[in-house]
Amino acid sequence: MQTPPNNDREFFDLLPTDAEKAFEWLFRRYFSELCQVVYRVAHDEHLAQDLVQEVLYELWRKRDKLTISISLRAYLKRSVLNRTLNHLRDNRLWSSEERMPEIAIEESDAVDLLRTEELQELVDAAIDELPEKCRIVFVLSRYEELSYRDIATELGIAEKTVENQVSKALKYLRQRLLPYLKSGLLLFSFWLGS
């Protein structure tokens, strides 16, 4: 009985002899991370799980012909992003016109917000408030680190539209997080373009 792989190389070595064990490892190692990638774009936990499972199932079906020239993580992330964007496009979730939500900021004790996890939660909540189209573009730009050109190509929109959506997102996030940034919590100011 072969031992489970410890890294991507061992995954590919195990795949021809014990595909089931190799994919069990793949699922355990990457499922949660890939769901987070989808969730940041689609903002739907169940959809994230479904799309990741579809990608992994497709990988399983093609396991005998599998050739990956980039890292396994990068391949999987690109696959789930493509699947997500296709799903949004096919279900017309991309084309609706959205309005920016009203800004409602509650005063909080700045001392309580010094912990990085809490600040990250504030940033995540503010990103979640962005309109769908704006959030998708912003996440692809800041979290997936795609260029404006790559985002435009992926989404089938103009590069200028991408630039405008990122600017719109940054403006909103700066306004939304301004009280926390003024409180001395400047940890994310570089990320917000300040």
C-alpha positions in Angstrom: 0.0 0.0 0.0 1.5 3.3 -1.1 1.6 6.3 1.2 -0.3 9.5 0.4 1.7 12.2 -1.4 3.3 15.0 0.6 3.6 17.4 -2.4 2.6 18.0 -5.9 5.5 16.0 -7.4 4.5 13.0 -5.3 0.9 13.5 -6.5 2.0 13.1 -10.1 4.2 10.1 -9.2 1.3 8.4 -7.4 -1.3 9.2 -10.0 -0.6 6.3 -12.4 -0.4 3.7 -9.7 -3.1 4.8 -7.2 -5.2 7.6 -8.7 -7.8 7.3 -6.0 -5.3 7.9 -3.2 -3.7 10.7 -5.2 -7.1 12.5 -5.7 -8.0 12.0 -2.1 -4.9 13.9 -1.2 -5.6 16.5 -3.8 -9.0 17.1 -2.5 -7.9 17.4 1.1 -5.0 19.7 0.2 -6.7 22.1 -2.2 -10.5 21.9 -1.8 -10.9 24.6 0.9 -8.4 27.0 -0.7 -10.1 26.6 -4.1 -13.5 27.2 -2.5 -12.2 30.5 -1.1 -11.0 31.6 -4.6 -14.5 31.0 -6.0 -16.3 32.5 -3.0 -14.3 35.8 -3.4 -15.6 36.1 -6.9 -19.1 34.5 -6.8 -20.0 35.3 -3.2 -21.9 32.1 -2.8 -20.6 29.3 -0.6 -22.6 26.5 -2.1 -21.8 27.6 -5.6 -18.1 27.7 -4.6 -18.2 24.1 -3.4 -20.1 22.9 -6.5 -17.8 24.6 -9.0 -14.7 23.3 -7.2 -16.1 19.8 -7.2 -16.9 20.1 -10.9 -13.3 21.1 -11.6 -11.9 18.3 -9.5 -14.2 15.8 -11.2 -13.2 17.0 -14.6 -9.5 16.6 -13.5 -10.4 13.0 -12.4 -12.0 12.2 -15.8 -8.9 13.5 -17.6 -6.4 11.9 -15.2 -4.9 9.5 -17.9 -4.2 12.4 -20.3 -3.3 15.0 -17.6 -0.3 17.2 -18.5 0.2 20.4 -16.4 3.0 22.7 -17.3 2.6 25.1 -14.4 2.3 24.4 -10.6 -0.7 22.3 -9.6 -2.0 25.0 -7.3 -1.8 27.6 -10.2 -3.5 25.2 -12.6 -6.3 24.5 -10.1 -6.8 28.2 -9.2 -7.0 29.1 -12.9 -9.4 26.3 -13.6 -11.8 27.2 -10.8 -11.6 30.9 -11.8 -12.4 30.1 -15.4 -15.3 27.9 -14.3 -16.6 30.6 -12.0 -16.4 33.3 -14.6 -18.1 31.1 -17.2 -20.9 30.3 -14.7 -21.4 34.0 -14.0 -21.5 34.8 -17.7 -23.8 31.9 -18.6 -26.2 32.7 -15.8 -26.3 36.4 -16.7 -25.0 37.3 -13.2 -22.4 39.6 -14.8 -24.5 41.9 -16.9 -26.8 43.5 -14.5 -26.3 47.2 -13.6 -25.5 47.6 -9.9 -25.5 50.6 -7.6 -23.0 51.3 -4.9 -24.4 50.4 -1.5 -25.1 53.2 1.0 -22.2 53.8 3.3 -23.0 53.1 6.9 -20.1 53.2 9.2 -20.4 52.5 12.9 -17.9 54.0 15.3 -15.8 51.3 16.8 -13.1 51.3 19.5 -9.8 51.6 17.5 -8.0 49.7 20.2 -10.1 46.6 19.5 -9.4 46.8 15.8 -5.6 46.6 16.1 -5.6 42.9 15.6 -4.9 41.9 12.1 -7.7 39.3 11.9 -10.3 41.9 12.9 -9.0 44.4 10.3 -9.0 41.7 7.6 -12.7 41.0 8.5 -13.5 44.7 8.1 -11.8 44.7 4.7 -13.6 41.5 3.6 -16.9 42.9 4.7 -16.3 46.1 2.8 -15.4 44.1 -0.3 -18.5 42.0 0.1 -20.6 45.2 0.0 -19.3 46.1 -3.5 -21.6 45.5 -6.4 -21.1 42.1 -8.1 -19.3 43.3 -11.2 -17.1 45.7 -9.3 -16.2 43.0 -6.7 -15.3 40.4 -9.3 -12.9 42.8 -11.1 -11.4 44.0 -7.8 -10.9 40.5 -6.5 -9.2 39.4 -9.7 -7.0 42.4 -9.6 -6.0 42.4 -5.9 -6.3 38.8 -4.8 -5.6 36.9 -8.0 -3.1 39.6 -9.1 -4.3 39.5 -12.7 -3.3 42.5 -14.9 -6.1 44.7 -16.2 -5.5 43.3 -19.7 -5.9 39.7 -18.4 -9.1 40.6 -16.5 -10.5 42.3 -19.6 -9.8 39.2 -21.6 -11.2 36.8 -19.0 -14.4 38.8 -18.6 -14.8 40.0 -22.2 -14.9 43.7 -21.3 -12.7 46.7 -22.2 -9.5 47.3 -20.3 -10.8 50.8 -19.5 -13.9 49.2 -17.9 -11.6 47.1 -15.7 -9.6 50.2 -14.7 -12.9 52.1 -13.9 -14.2 49.2 -11.8 -11.0 49.0 -9.8 -11.0 52.7 -9.2 -14.6 52.6 -8.1 -13.8 49.8 -5.7 -10.8 51.6 -4.3 -12.8 54.8 -3.8 -15.5 52.9 -2.0 -13.1 50.9 0.2 -11.2 54.1 1.1 -14.4 55.8 2.2 -15.7 52.7 4.0 -12.5 52.1 5.9 -11.5 55.7 6.4 -12.4 55.8 10.1 -10.1 52.8 10.7 -7.3 54.2 8.6 -7.5 57.5 10.5 -7.4 55.6 13.8 -3.8 54.6 13.0 -4.7 51.3 11.4 -2.8 51.9 8.3 -1.9 48.3 7.7 -3.9 48.1 4.5 -3.3 51.6 3.2 -0.8 50.4 0.6 -3.3 47.9 -0.6 -6.0 50.5 -1.0 -3.6 52.7 -3.0 -3.2 55.4 -0.3 
